[in-house]
């Protein structure tokens, strides 16, 4: 006769795989309800619009274009996927895209340079590659800079 403890172990061992199947069936691969999803990367059109507004602010020195440029740059500063160089340019727009009493060449040039930098540093593929220097596998030196012996 089989004892009660042996029967309970057999029942538990039969339920463990079943519990795993139920767990897999209930999780649909989506993040939990409390998990935050990253916002989408800014589109090329959105970055181009910011660039044009910054150019307009530099050229015309009017509150409408400057306020819109700052308004578009400000929320992008908190974007988790943008590189630091992009956020530096966004910060400069936020700080410098203001109406000035005199629209000097230096002011216009500073804003124009930042506007050009937006497309260079904020595009989706603008992060530097982390490849291994481009040497072919055959010509790479050994551990102490010596060529491997054949």
N, C-alpha and C positions, 0 to 999 in steps of 0.2 A: 504494500500500500504506500502511496506517495504522500509525503507530509504536506501540510498546508503552506509551509514556507517555500518548498520547492515549486508548488503550483503557482504561488504568487510571483516567483522569479520568472517562471516560464511565461506567465501572462504579461509581466512587465517587459521582458525581452521581445515579445511579439508586438507590443504597443510602441516601442521606441522607433522602429522604422516607419510605422504608421504616423506617428507624431511628426516626423521629418517631412513626410509627404504632405501632410496637412499644412505644415508651416510653409513649405514651398508653394503650395497652391494659393495660400492667402496672400503671400507677398508677390505683387505684380511686377517687381523690378523698379517701381517708381520710388522716389525718396519718401521718407515718412512725412506726414502732414506738417510737422513742425519744422522740417528742413527747408532752408532758403535756397532757391535756385538762383544762379548767377544771371544778371541781366544780359541781354544779347549785346554783342559787340556793336559799337556805333557803325552805322552804314557809311559807305563812301559818300552818299548824298548828304547825310547829316554833317559829316566832316567838311564837305565842300561848302555847305550853307554857312557853317561857322566861319570858314575861311573868307567867304565873300562878305559876310557881315563885318568881320575884322578889317578887311580892306576898305569897306565903306566907312567905317568909323574913322580909320586913319585919314582917308581922303576928305570926307565931308565935315568931320568934327561935329556931328549932330547927335543929340541925345537918343534919338530913336534907334539908330544903327548900333551905337555904343551899348545901350541898355540891352538890346537883343543879343549882341555878341556875348556880353557878360552873362545874360540869362541862359544862353545855351552852353557856355563853358562851365558854369558853376556846378550843375548836377553831374557833369562828367568827371569832376575831380574826385568823386567818391566811387567811381566805377572800379571794381576789383580787378578787372582784366587788362586795364590800360597800363602800359609801361611808364616808368618814372619820367622818361624824357617827354612823353606826351603830357603828363600831368604838370611838368614844369612849364610847358607852353601854355596849357590851359590856365595855370596860375597867373602867368604874365598877362594873358588876355583879361582875366578877371580884375587884375590890379591896374592895368594901363589903359584899358578901353573906356576911358572917361572923357567927357568934353573938357577941353583945355582952353584957357583964355586966348592963347596964341597957338595956332596949329603949325608948330615949327617942323622943319625938315627932320630933325632928330626924332621927334614924336612919331611922325608918319613912317619913317624908316624903321623904327623899333617895332611898331605894330605890323608893318608889312613883313618884316623878317619872321615874326612870330606866326603870322598867318601862313607863310610858306612852310614853316616848321610843322604846323598842324598836320598837313597831309603826309609829310615825311615820317613823322614819329608816331602818329596815331592810327595808321592803317593796320588792318588785321595781321599782315605779314611783316610788320616792321621790327619785330624783336630780332636781335642778332642771333645768328645760328651758333650752335654749340658744337660744331664739328671738330674733328681732330686735326686741323691744320692743313689738310689737303695733300699730305704726302702719300704716295702709294705704299702699299703694304710691303713691297719688295725693297724699297729704298729706305725704309724707316730704320734708324740706328737702334742698337740694342740698349740695354739698361744703363750703361755708363757712357753712352754716346759713341760706342764702338760699333762697327758694322758686324752683323752676325757672321760667323764662319760657316762655310758650306761643308 
